Amino acid sequence: MAGIYLHIPFCKQACHYCDFHFSTSMKMKDDFILSLKKEIILQKNYLIGEKINTIYFGGGTPSLLSREELSELISDLHIHYDIDEHAEITLEANPDDLSIYKLKELKAASVNRLSIGIQSFFEEDLRFMNRAHHAKEAIQCITNAQEVGFDNITIDLIYGTPTLSDNHWINNLETAYSLGIPHLSCYCLTVEPKTALANFILQKKVPDVDEQKSSHQFEIMLEAMNKNGFEQYEISNFCKGENYSKHNTAYWQGEKYLGLGPSAHSFNGSTRQWNVSNNAEYIKSITENTIPFELETLTMEQKFNEYLLTSLRTKWGTDINKIEQEFGKEVFELLMKQASVFVERELIILDKNHLYLSTKGKLVADAITSDLFKI
């Protein structure tokens, strides 16, 4: 199972917390589309022999693409790659783009899963984050999508913001449940370097993230998800039934993937590469038939750390038999020695040859995995 990610680096405006690569200028959009179509061809052998089960349009704001642009890109992928006829095709979208007309266009372009950046159903939160949509649009876009026939929908919500009270966080979750959404991605607000938010905090224009408040809202979320029948299959991801994100699950399970577009990453099992994070440089290089990427060959230590980082975050956990088989007895014994400390503190659960984060452990997941990394 392999996937293809396409990075669409354009947004109407910049969210204060975002550190992804994007531009608010659309001047290069036409040239970019031509370059992306060309990179599809240039990279056609990267996943040769692999069946493509997922296609993911991320960004940026992929919902800024027209039906024609989307259709042509998907058609080109079918021409040059072995795409499964039932492939999950996800498109990230902003609520203000999702009119009934736009949703029908996405449906006609073969998109079958929507990832909608709601973030909050409250106006004050959206203003704090500098989102382009309003609270009313947050609800309307979901009902519009359902009316058009999209049933595979996920939305993003953010907690831990200075403007979000516990009651409003509960209300955000209850609103999502009431709308019948089968998948939720809920992220704690993080302050990334060089973002507008980081600058505002440095200038004391807004308060810094309150870790105690964030942890409490995480606990509120876990209780609410369990009560409403949502399974936490990754620290930030919840679903009902089998409505997992196939694309992201493949990332966490170490499957191969190809990234197309500026800043996109690719992984083939032994090497990782990433394209330049500059639209003009990307377009110029692709025009000259050169893919502008950097390459890293992963060491066994890096592979171990990456497997541990991704697997421990999921409901499937870290397979300690796999650790011993792929990385050797010495690494296995070191891991078990280090993990035993967290097992004793009830932060990690050891069950049937797998390591899992406990509920308490999920609150400090990054610190645990960092301590378990093979140095």
TORSEDO-262981 format. One record per atom (N, C-alpha, C, O): x, y, z; residue in one letter. Coordinates in steps of 0.1 Angstrom, whole numbers, plus 2048, in hexadecimal, padded with zeros to 3 digits. Each point is the difference from the previous one (the first is absolute). Example, Ala and Ser with C-alpha at 12.3 -4.5 7.8 and 13.67 -1.06 7.14 Angstrom:
8847C784Ea
7F780C800a
80980C800a
80A800807a
7F280B7F2s
80980B800s
7F880B808s
80580B801s
//
This chain:
8087F4800m
7F880C800m
80980C800m
807803809m
7F88067EDa
80880C7FEa
7F680C7FEa
7F57FE7FCa
81080D807g
7F880C7FEg
80880B7F9g
80C8007FFg
7EC80A7FCi
80580C7F9i
7FB80C807i
7F4801801i
815808802y
7FC80D806y
80380B7F7y
80B8007FAy
7EC809804l
80280C7F7l
7FE80D808l
7F6802806l
8158067FBh
80080C808h
7FB80C7F7h
8078037F7h
7EE80380Di
7FB80C7F9i
80380C809i
7FA80280Ai
8108067F2p
80680A809p
7FA80E7FFp
80780A7FFp
7EC7F7801f
7F980D7FFf
7F580180Bf
7F97F6803f
806816803c
7F5802809c
7FB80F7FEc
8078087FBc
7ED7FA809k
7FA80D7FFk
80680A80Ak
80380B7FDk
8007EF80Fq
80780880Aq
8077F780Aq
7FE7F4800q
80B811807a
8097F8809a
7FA7FF80Ea
7FE809807a
8007EA7FDc
7FC7FD80Ec
80C803809c
80B7FD7FCc
7F280980Fh
80B805809h
8097F4805h
80C803803h
7EF7F17FEy
8077F5806y
8077F77F6y
8087F8804y
7F680A7EFc
8047F77F6c
80F8027FCc
80480B7FDc
8037E9802d
80E8017FBd
8027F77F4d
80B7FD7FCd
7EA7FF7FDf
8017F97F4f
80480A7F5f
7FE80C801f
8077EE7F4h
8048087F5h
7F48057F7h
7F97F77FCh
806816803f
7F58057F7f
80380E7FCf
809806805f
7EE7FF7F2s
80180E7FBs
7F2805800s
7F77F97FCs
807814807t
7F38077FFt
7FF8077F3t
7F58067FDt
8157F97FBs
7FF8057F2s
7FD7F57F6s
8077F5801s
7F080D7F6m
7FC7F67F6m
8078027F3m
7FD7FA7F6m
80D80F809k
8068047F4k
8067F47F8k
8007FF7F4k
8067F8814m
8077F47FAm
7F77F47FFm
8057F57FCm
7EE80C807k
7F77F4800k
8007F97F3k
8017F3800k
7FD8137F5d
8007F97F3d
80D7F97FDd
8007F57FBd
80B812807d
80D7FA7FEd
8027F4809d
8067F67FCd
7F680C810f
8017F580Af
7F97F37FBf
8057F5801f
7EE80D7FBi
7F87F57FBi
8087F87F5i
8007F4800i
8058147F7l
8077FA7F5l
80C7F8805l
8037F57FBl
80481180Es
80C7F9806s
7FC7F4808s
8077F67FFs
7EE80A808l
7FC7F5808l
7FC7F47F6l
8037F5803l
7F780F7F2k
7FC7F57F7k
80D7FA7FAk
8007F47FDk
80A815801k
80D7FB7FAk
8077F780Bk
8067F67FCk
7F980E811e
8077F880Ae
7F97F2801e
8077F6803e
7EC8097FBi
7F97F3800i
8077F77F6i
8027F4803i
8028117F2i
8077F87F6i
80E7FD804i
8057F47FEi
802816806l
80E7FE804l
8027F680Bl
80A7FA801l
7EC805808q
8017F780Cq
7F97F37FEq
7FF7F8809q
7FD8057EAk
7F87F47FEk
8067F3804k
7F97F6802k
8148097FFn
8077F4804n
8037FE80Fn
8057F6804n
7F8815803y
80380080Fy
7F97F4807y
8057FA809y
7EE8047F3l
7F87F6807l
7FD7F47F6l
7F67FA801l
8138047F6i
7FE7F67F6i
7FE7F2806i
8077FC809i
7EF7FD7F2g
7FD7F3806g
7F680080Cg
7FC7F6805g
801817800e
7F780180Be
7F28047FCe
7FE8087F7e
7F87F2810k
7F28047FEk
7FE80D808k
80380080Ck
7F780A7EEi
7FD80C807i
7F2800806i
7F67FF7F9i
809801814n
7F37FE807n
7FB80E805n
7F4801803n
8148097FEt
7FC80D805t
80680B7F8t
80C8007FCt
7EC80A802i
80580D7FAi
7FB80B80Ai
7F5800804i
8148097FFy
7FD80A80Ay
80480E7FBy
80C8037FDy
7EA806801f
80380E7FDf
80180880Cf
7F6803807f
8168027FDg
80280880Cg
80680D7FDg
8028047F4g
800804816g
80680D7FEg
80380880Cg
8047FA80Ag
7FB8137F5g
7F98077F5g
7F17FD801g
7FA7FB80Ag
7FF80A7EBt
7F27FE7FFt
7FC7FA7F3t
7FD8077F6t
8037EC809p
7FC7F97F3p
7F38037FBp
7FD7FF7F4p
7F9806814s
7F38037FCs
80080D7F7s
7F58037FBs
816803804l
80180B7F6l
8027FC7F2l
7FE8087F7l
8057EB807l
8017FB7F2l
7F27FF7FAl
7F67FD807l
80A8057ECs
7F37FE7F8s
7FE7F17FEs
8087F8801s
7EB8057FBr
7FD7F37FCr
8097FB7F5r
8057F4800r
7FE8147F6e
8087FC7F4e
80E7FD805e
8067F67FCe
80081280De
80D7FE805e
8017F3807e
8097F87FFe
7EE80680Al
7FF7F3808l
7FF7F47F7l
8077F6801l
7EF80B7F6s
7FD7F57F7s
80D7FC7F8s
8037F47FEs
8048167FDe
80B7FE7F7e
80C7F9808e
8067F77FCe
7FB80E811l
80B7FA808l
7FD7F2804l
8097F77FFl
7EA806804i
7FD7F2804i
8017F77F3i
8047F5801i
7F88107F4s
8017F97F3s
80E7FC7FDs
8037F57FCs
806815806d
80E7FE7FDd
8067F580Ad
8087F87FCd
7F3808810l
8057F680Al
7FC7F27FBl
8077F7801l
7ED8087FAh
7FB7F37FBh
8087FC7F4h
8027F47FEh
8028157FAi
8087FC7F4i
80D7FB804i
8057F67F9i
802810810h
80E7FD803h
8027F780Ch
80C7FC803h
7EA801805y
8017F880Cy
7F57F5800y
7F68027FAy
80D7F480Ed
7F67F5801d
7F780380Cd
8027FC80Bd
7F380C7F2i
7F780480Ai
7F57F6802i
7F97FC7F6i
804800816d
7F67F7804d
7F28067FCd
7FE80C802d
7F97ED7F8e
7F38057FCe
7F880580Ce
7F78087FEe
80C7F480Eh
7F980480Ch
809809809h
7FE80180Ch
80B8067EEa
80A808807a
7F980B808a
7F68067FBa
80E7FC811e
7FC80B808e
80680D7FBe
80C8017FFe
7EC8087FCi
80580D7FBi
7FB80B809i
7F4804800i
815802808t
7FD80A80At
80480E7FBt
80A8017FAt
7EE808809l
80380E7FDl
7FE80980Dl
7F5800805l
8158077FFe
7FF80980Be
7F980D7FBe
8028057F5e
7F4800813a
7F880B7FBa
7FD80A80Ca
7FF7FC80Ba
8008107F1n
7FB80A80An
7F18027FEn
7FB7FF7F5n
7FE804817p
7F28017FFp
7FA80A7F7p
7F67FE7FAp
81180E805d
7FB80A7F7d
8017FD7F1d
7FA8077F8d
80D7EE804d
8007FC7F2d
7F57F67FDd
7FD7FE7F4d
7FD7FC816l
7F77F57FDl
7F18037FEl
7F87FD809l
80680A7EDs
7F28037FBs
7FA7F37FAs
8087F67FDs
7EB809802i
7FA7F47F9i
8067FE7F3i
8037F57FCi
7FF8167FCy
8067FF7F3y
80E7FA800y
8037F87F8y
80580E811k
80E7FB801k
8007F1804k
8097F97FBk
7EF80380El
8007F2805l
7FC7F77F5l
8057F57FFl
7F280F7F8k
7FC7F87F5k
80B7FF7F6k
8027F57FAk
806815805e
80C8007F7e
80A7F6806e
8067F87F8e
7FC808815l
80A7F7806l
7FB7F17FEl
8087F77FEl
7EB807804k
7FA7F37FEk
8037FB7F2k
8047F57FDk
7FA8147F9a
8027FD7F2a
80E7FD7FCa
8037F97F7a
80680D811a
80F7FE7FEa
8057F4807a
80C7FD7FFa
7EB7FB807s
8047F3806s
80580180Es
8057F5805s
7FA816801v
80480180Ev
7F57F9808v
7F48027FEv
8107F580Bn
7F77F8808n
80180180Fn
7F97FA808n
81180F7FCr
80180280Fr
80480F802r
8098057F9r
7F0802810l
80380E803l
80780180El
7FB7FA809l
80F80E7F7s
80680480Ds
7FE80F801s
8078087FAs
7F07FB80Fi
7FC80F801i
80780680Ci
7FE7FB80Ci
8088107F2g
80780880Bg
7F6809807g
80180C7FFg
7F77EE80Ai
7F7807808i
80780880Bi
7FE80C801i
80A7ED807q
80880580Bq
7F780480Cq
8047FD80Cq
7F180A7F2s
7F780480Bs
7F38047FAs
7FF8057F5s
7F67F9813f
7F38057FCf
7FD80E806f
7F4804800f
816802807f
7FE80D806f
80880B7FAf
80C7FE7FCf
7ED80D802e
80680B7F8e
80D806807e
80A8037F8e
7F67FE815e
80C805806e
80D7F87FEe
80B8057FFe
7F37EE801d
80B7F77FDd
8058017F2d
80C8017FDd
7EB8017FAl
8038017F1l
80880D7FEl
8098017F8l
7F280A80Fr
80780D7FEr
80E7FF806r
80A8057FAr
7F87F4812f
80D7FE806f
80A7F97F7f
80B8047FFf
7F07F27FAm
8087F87F7m
8028067F2m
8087FC7F8m
7F080F805n
8008077F3n
7FB7F67F5n
8068007F5n
7EF7F980Er
7FA7F77F6r
7F88087F6r
7FB80B804r
8047F07F0a
7F98087F5a
7F17FE801a
7F88087FAa
8037EE80Eh
7F17FE801h
7FA80580Dh
807803809h
7EC7FD7F7h
7F880480Ch
7FA7F4806h
7FF7F57FAh
7FC80C812a
7FA7F5808a
7F47FA7F8a
7FF7F4800a
7F98147FAk
7F47FB7F9k
8047F87F4k
7FA7F57FDk
81180F7FCe
8057F87F5e
8057F3804e
8007F67F9e
805809814a
8067F3805a
7F57F5800a
8037F57FDa
7F180F807i
7F57F6801i
7FA7FE7F2i
7FD7F57FCi
8018167FDq
7FA7FF7F3q
8077F87F6q
7FA7F87F8q
814808808c
8077F97F6c
7FF7F1803c
8007F87F6c
7FE804816i
7FF7F2803i
7F27FB7FBi
7FF7F57FAi
7F7812809t
7F27FC7FBt
8008017F1t
7F97F77FAt
80E812800n
8008017F1n
8077F37FBn
7FB7FA7F6n
810802810a
8087F47FBa
7F77F4801a
8007F77F7a
7F9807814q
7F77F5802q
7F58007F6q
7FC7F57FBq
7FE817802e
7F68017F7e
8047FB7F2e
7F87FA7F8e
81480A804v
8067FC7F3v
8037F17FFv
8017FB7F5v
8017FF817g
8027F1800g
80D7FC805g
8047F47FFg
804815808f
80C7FD806f
7FD7FA80Ef
7FB807809f
8087EC7F9d
7FE7FA80Dd
80E7FD807d
8007FD80Cd
80B8037ECn
80D7FE806n
80680E803n
8078057F7n
7F7800814i
80480E804i
80880080Di
7FC7F9809i
80E80E7F7t
80780280Dt
80280F802t
8018087F6t
7FF7FD816i
80280E803i
80B80280Ai
8037F7808i
8048147F7d
80B803809d
7FA80A80Bd
7F98097FDd
80B7F480Fl
7FC80980Bl
80D803808l
8097F7801l
7F8815805i
80C803807i
7FC80480Fi
7F6808802i
8117F3807y
7FD80380Ey
80D806807y
80B8007FAy
7F3806811g
80C806807g
80280E7FCg
80A806805g
7EE8007F3t
80180F7FDt
7FC80880Bt
7F87FC808t
80E8107FAp
7FD80980Bp
7F1804800p
7FA80380Ap
7FF7FD7EAt
7F28047FFt
7F77F5803t
7F4803801t
8107F1800l
7F77F4801l
7FE7FC80El
80A7FB807l
7EA8077FFs
7FD7FB80Ds
7FD7F1800s
7FE7FB7F5s
8027FF816d
7FC7F2801d
7F27FD7FBd
7FE7F77F9d
7F981280An
7F27FF7FCn
7FF8017F1n
7F87F97FAn
80F810800h
8008027F1h
8077F47FAh
7FB7FC7F5h
80F7FE811w
8067F47FAw
7F67F4800w
7FF7F97F6w
7FA806815i
7F67F5801i
7F58037F5i
7FB7F77FAi
801816804n
7F68037F6n
8057FD7F2n
7F97FB7F8n
814808806n
8067FD7F2n
7FF7F17FDn
7FC7FC7F6n
8077FC814l
7FF7F17FEl
7F27FB7FFl
7FD7F87F7l
7FA80E811e
7F27FC7FFe
7FA8047F2e
7F77F97FBe
80D813800t
7FB8047F3t
8057F67F5t
7F87FC7F8t
814800809a
8067F67F6a
7F87F3801a
7FC7FA7F6a
801801816y
7F97F4802y
7F18017FAy
7FB7F77F9y
7FF81580As
7F28027FBs
7FF8007F1s
7F57FD7FBs
8168067FFl
8008017F1l
8037F37F9l
7FF7FF7F4l
8037F7814g
8027F27FBg
80D7FE7F8g
8007F97F6g
80B80E80Ei
80D7FF7FAi
8077F3804i
8017FE80Di
8047FA7EAp
8057F3805p
80F800804p
8057F6805p
8028167F9h
80E800803h
80380E805h
7FC80A7FAh
80C7F7811l
80580D805l
80F800802l
8057F6805l
8018157F7s
80E802803s
80180C80As
7FD80B7FCs
8087F2810c
80080B80Ac
80E803805c
8077F7805c
7FE8157F8y
80E803803y
80180B80By
7F8809801y
8127F5807c
80380A80Ac
80880B7F9c
8097FE7F8c
7F380F80Bl
80780B7FBl
80F7FF804l
80380080Bl
8058017EBt
80F800802t
80580D7FAt
7FB8057F6t
80F800810v
80680D7FCv
80D7FD7F8v
80A7FC805v
7F58057EEe
80B7FC7F7e
80980D7FEe
7FB80B7FEe
8127F3801p
80980B7FEp
7FD8087F3p
7FC7F97F6p
80681380Ak
7FF8097F4k
7F18027FBk
7FE8047F5k
7F97F7813t
7F28037FCt
7FB80D806t
807806809t
7EE7FF7F2a
7FA80D806a
7FD7FE80Fa
802809808a
7F97EB7FBl
7FC7FD80El
80D801809l
7FF80680Bl
80C7F47F1a
80C801808a
80480E802a
80580480Ba
7FA8047EBn
80480E801n
7F7808809n
804808808n
7EF7F57F7f
7F6807809f
8037FD80Ff
7FF808808f
8047EB7FAi
8037FC80Ei
80D807805i
80180480Bi
8097FC7ECl
80D807804l
7FD80E803l
807806809l
7F08017F0q
7FD80E802q
7F680280Bq
7FC80B803q
8007EA803k
7F580080Bk
7F38067FBk
7F9806808k
8047F87EBk
7F38057FBk
7F57F5803k
7F5804802k
80F7F07FFv
7F77F5804v
8087F780Bv
80C7FF7FFv
7EC7FA809p
8077F880Ap
8057F37FAp
7FB7FC7F5p
80F7FE811d
8067F47FBd
7F67F4803d
7F6802808d
80C7F37F2v
7F87F4802v
8017FB80Fv
80B7FF805v
7EA7FF801d
7FF7FB80Ed
8007F17FFd
7F67FA7FDd
8157FF807e
8017F27FFe
7F67F9809e
7FB7F57FCe
802810810q
7F77FA809q
7F28007FAq
7F97F6800q
8038157FAk
7F38027F9k
7FF7F67F4k
7F67F97FFk
8158067F9s
8007F77F5s
7FE7F2804s
7F97F87FAs
80E804811s
7FF7F2805s
7F27FD805s
7FB7F57FDs
7FF815809h
7F27FE805h
7F77FE7F5h
7F77F8800h
80B8107F5q
7F77FF7F5q
8027F37F8q
7F77FB7FAq
815800806f
8037F37FAf
7F87F5808f
7FA7F77FAf
80680A813e
7F97F6808e
7F18027FEe
7F97F67FFe
802816800i
7F28027FCi
7FC7F97F3i
7F67FA7FFi
8138087F8m
7FE7FA7F2m
7FF7F1801m
7F87FA7FAm
81280080Dl
8007F1801l
7F37FB806l
7FB7F67FBl
80081080Fe
7F47FC807e
7F48017F6e
7F77F7800e
8088147F9a
7F58037F7a
8017F67F4a
7F57FC7FCa
8178027FFm
8017F67F5m
7FB7F2804m
7F87FA7F8m
80C802813n
7FC7F3805n
7F17FF802n
7FA7F67FCn
80181480Ak
7F1801802k
7F87FF7F3k
7F57FB800k
81180B7F6n
7F98017F3n
8047F67F6n
7FC8017F4n
80B7F4810g
8037F57F8g
80B8027F6g
8007F97F5g
80981180Df
80B8027F8f
80D7F9805f
80380180Cf
8047F87EBe
80C7F9804e
80C8097FDe
8018067F5e
8087FB815q
80C8087FEq
80B7F67FAq
8067F8808q
7FC8097EBy
8097F67FAy
80E8077FEy
8097F97FCy
7F8813807e
80D807800e
7FE80C809e
7F4804802e
816801804i
7FE80A80Bi
7F780B7FCi
7F8804809i
8088017EBs
7F880C7FCs
7F47FC7F7s
7F98097FCs
8057EA802n
7F67FC7F6n
7F77F6805n
8037F6807n
7F080C7F6f
7F57F8806f
7F67FD7F5f
7FD8087F7f
7FD7EC80Ac
7F67FD7F5c
7F57F6806c
8027FA80Ac
7F38067EFk
7F67F6803k
8017F47F6k
8038037F4k
7FB7F1811g
8017F57F7g
80E7FE7FAg
80A802807g
7F67FC7ECe
80D7FE7F9e
80480C7F7e
8077FF7F7e
7F480D80Dn
80380C7F9n
80D806802n
80180C803n
80A7EC7FDy
80D805802y
8048087F4y
7FB7FE7F5y
80F80B80Ds
8068067F4s
80A7F67FBs
80A7FE806s
7F37FD7EEk
8097F57FAk
80E8077FDk
80A7F9802k
7F68137F9h
80C8067FCh
80980280Ch
80C7FC800h
7EF80B80Bn
80880280Cn
8047F3807n
80B7FF805n
7EC7F87FBt
8037F3806t
80C7F97F9t
8097FA807t
7F88087ECa
80B7FA7F9a
80D807804a
80A7F9801a
7F6814801y
80C807805y
8047F980Dy
80C7FD802y
7EB802808w
8037FB80Dw
8057F2800w
8077FB809w
7F57FD7EDq
8047F27FFq
80C7FE7F7q
8037F57FCq
803816800g
80D7FF7F8g
7FF7FC7F2g
8097FB7FAg
7EB807800e
7FE7FD7F1e
80880B7F8e
80380B804e
7FF7F17EFk
8078097F7k
7F680B7FBk
7F47FE7FFk
81280E7FEy
7F780B7FBy
8098097F8y
80C802802y
7ED8057F4l
80780A7F7l
7F980D803l
7F4801800l
815809802g
7FB80E802g
8038087F4g
80B8007FBg
7EB807800l
8018087F4l
7FD80F803l
7F7803808l
8118067F3g
7FE80E803g
80B806809g
8077F8806g
7FA8157FBp
80A806809p
7FE7FC80Fp
7F4800804p
8177FC802s
8007FC80Es
7FB7F2803s
8017FC80Bs
7FA7FD7EBa
7FB7F3802a
80B7F6802a
80A8007FAa
7F37F680Fh
8097F6804h
7FD7F27FAh
7F47FE7FDh
8167FA800s
7FE7F37FAs
8087F6809s
80A803806s
7F17F07FAf
8077F6808f
7FE7F27F8f
7F57FD7FDf
8167FC801n
7FF7F37F9n
8057F4809n
8027F67FAn
7FF80C813g
8047F6808g
80E801805g
8047FB80Bg
80580A7EDs
80E802804s
80580E7FFs
80A803807s
7F08057F0t
80480E7FFt
7F4809802t
7F57FC7FDt
80E811806r
7F680A801r
80580C7F8r
80C803800r
7EB8037F9q
80480C7F9q
7F580B801q
7F47FC802q
80F8107FCw
7F780B801w
80380B7F6w
80B8047FEw
7EA8017FCn
80280A7F6n
80280E806n
7FD80280Cn
8098077ECv
80380D805v
7F3807804v
7F67FF7FAv
80B809811s
7F5808805s
7FF80E7FBs
80180A807s
7FF7F77ECn
80080D7F9n
7F97FE7F2n
8057F87F8n
7F080F806n
7F87FE7F4n
8088037F4n
7FF7F97F6n
80881380Aa
8078047F4a
80B7F67FCa
8027FD7F4a
8067FF816e
80B7F67FEe
7FA7F37FBe
8067FA7F7e
7EF80280Fy
7FA7F37FCy
7FC8017F1y
8037F77F8y
7F6813804i
7FB8027F2i
80C8007F7i
7FF7FA7F5i
80B80E80Ek
80B8027F7k
8077F27FEk
8047FD7F5k
7FE7FC816s
8077F37FFs
7F97F67F8s
8057F97F8s
7EE80680Bi
7F77F67F9i
8008037F1i
8007F87F7i
7FF815806t
8008057F2t
80D7FB7F9t
8007FD7F4t
80B802813e
80D7FB7FBe
8017F1801e
80B7FA7FFe
7EA7FF804n
8007F1801n
8087FB80Cn
8057F57FFn
7FC81380Bt
8087FC80Ct
7F780180Ct
7FA80A803t
8067EB805i
7F880080Ci
80880680Bi
80B7FB804i
7F1811802p
80880780Ap
7FF7FA80Ep
7F9806809p
80E7EF7FAf
7FE7FA80Df
80E7FD807f
80A8007FAf
7F57FE813e
80B7FC808e
7FD7F1804e
7F57FD802e
8167FB800l
7FE7F2802l
8077FC80Dl
80B805803l
7EF7F2805e
8067FB80Ce
7FF7F1800e
7F47FB7FFe
8177FE802t
7FF7F1802t
7FF7FD80Ft
809804807t
7ED7F57FDl
7FD7FE80El
80A7F5805l
8017F67FAl
80480D812t
8087F6807t
7F77F7808t
7F4803801t
8117F2804m
7F87F7808m
7FB80780Cm
7F47FE805m
81480B801e
7FC80780Ce
7F48097FCe
7F6801808e
80B8067EDq
7F58097FCq
7F37F87FDq
7F5804803q
80C7F07F7k
7F57F87FDk
7F97FB80Dk
7F4800801k
8147FD809f
7FB7FB80Df
7F980C806f
7F47FE805f
81280E7FCn
7FA80B806n
7F28047F9n
7F7803807n
8097FC7ECe
7F48047F9e
7F57F6802e
7F4803802e
8107F07FEy
7F57F5803y
7FB80280Ey
7F47FF802y
814804807l
7FC80280El
7F780C801l
7F57FF807l
80F80C7F3l
7F880C801l
7F27FF7FAl
7F7804806l
8087F57EFt
7F37FF7F9t
7F87F5806t
7F4802802t
8117F3801s
7F87F5805s
7FB80280Es
7F57FC803s
81380A805l
7FC80180El
7F480A801l
7F880080Al
8068097ECr
7F5809801r
7F37FA7FCr
7F5806802r
80B7EE7F9t
7F47FA7FAt
7FA7F5809t
8067FB80At
7EE8017F3k
7F97F5808k
8077F37FEk
7FE7F7808k
8098077EDw
8077F47FDw
80D7FE808w
8057F5801w
800816804g
80C7FF808g
80D7FC7F9g
8007FF7F4g
80A7FF814t
80E7FD7FCt
8017F1801t
8007FB80Ct
8037FE7E9d
8027F1801d
80E7FD804d
80A8027F8d
7F87F9814i
80D7FD805i
8077F57F9i
80C7FF7FFi
7EC7F77FBn
8067F67F8n
8068057F3n
80B7FC7FCn
7EE80E7FFk
8068077F4k
80D807803k
8098007F8k
7F7806814i
80C807804i
80C7F6800i
80B8047FBi
7F37F180Be
80B7F6802e
8047FA7F2e
80C7FF7FDe
7EA7FE7FBq
8037FA7F3q
80780A7F6q
8097FC7F9q
7F3811807e
8058097F6e
80C808806e
8098057F8e
7F87FD815f
80B809805f
80A7F8809f
80A806805f
7F37EE7FEg
8097F8808g
7FD7FF80Fg
7F9808806g
80D7EE800k
7FE7FD80Ek
80480B809k
7FA80380Ak
8128037F3e
80580B809e
7F780C800e
7FE80580Be
7FC7FF7EAv
7F780B7FFv
7F37FC808v
7FB808807v
8017EC7F7f
7F47FB806f
801800810f
7F7805807f
8147F77FEe
8037FF80Ee
80180E806e
7FB80380Be
80B8067EDl
80180E805l
7F2807801l
7FD807809l
7FB7F67ECl
7F3806800l
7F87FB80Cl
7F9808807l
8077EB7FCm
7F87FA80Am
80580580Em
7F8803809m
8157FF7F9k
80580680Ck
7FB80E802k
7FC80480Bk
8058047EAq
7FB80E801q
7F1801802q
7FB808808q
7FE7EF7F1a
7F1800801a
7FB7FC80Da
7F5804804a
8137F3803s
7FB7FB80Ds
7FE80B80As
7F77FF809s
81080C7F6v
7FF80B809v
7F28067FEv
7F980480Av
8037FE7E9f
7F38057FEf
7F47F7802f
7F5804803f
80E7EF7FCv
7F67F6804v
7FD80080Fv
7F5800804v
816802804e
7FE80180Ee
7F880C804e
7F980080Ae
80980B7EEr
7F980D803r
7F28007FAr
7F980A801r
8037EB7F8e
7F37FF7FAe
7FE80A7F5e
7F58047FDe
8167FF7FCl
7FF8097F4l
8007F87F3l
7FB8047F6l
80B7F080Bi
8007F67F5i
7FA7F3805i
8027FC80Bi
7F77FE7ECi
7FA7F2803i
8077F67F7i
8018027F4i
8047F3812l
8067F57F9l
7F57F5800l
7FD7FA80Al
7FF8027EAd
7F57F67FEd
8027F97F3d
8008067F6d
8017EC80Bk
8017F87F4k
80B8047F7k
7FD8027F4k
80F801811n
80B8037F7n
7FF80E7F9n
8068027F6n
7F2806810h
7FF80E7FBh
80180A80Bh
7FB7FD80Bh
80A80F7F2l
80080B809l
7F680A7FCl
7FF8047F4l
7F9801815y
7F58097FEy
80180C80Ay
8047FE80By
7F980E7F0l
7FF80B80Al
7F37FF808l
7F67FD7FAl
80B805813s
7F4801808s
7FA80D7FEs
8068097FAs
7EE7F980Ct
7FA80E7FFt
80980A806t
80280B7FAt
8047F2811k
80A80A806k
80C8027F7k
80580B7FFk
7FF7EA7FBg
80C8017F7g
7FE8087F4g
8098077FBg
7EA7F9800k
7FD8087F4k
80280F803k
8038087F6k
7FC7FC816l
80280E804l
80E8057FEl
80380C7FFl
8067EA802v
80F803800v
8077F87F5v
80B7FB802v
7EE8027F3a
8047F77F6a
80E8047FAa
8097F77FEa
7F98167FFd
80C8047FAd
80C7FE80Ad
80B7FC7FBd
7F3806811a
80B7FF80Aa
8037F1802a
80C7FC801a
7EA7FB7FEi
8037F2802i
8087FB7F4i
80A7F9801i
7F180A7F3t
8077FB7F4t
80E8057FFt
8097F97FBt
7F9813809s
80D806800s
80A7F8809s
80B7FE7FCs
7F07FE80Fd
8087F980Ad
8037F27FBd
80A7FA803d
7ED8007F4l
8017F37FBl
8097FF7F4l
8047F57FCl
7FE8167FDf
8088007F4f
80E7FA803f
80680280Bf
7FF7F77EBk
80D7FA801k
80B80B7FDk
8018057F5k
8067FF815i
80A80B7FEi
80D7FA7FCi
80A8087FEi
//
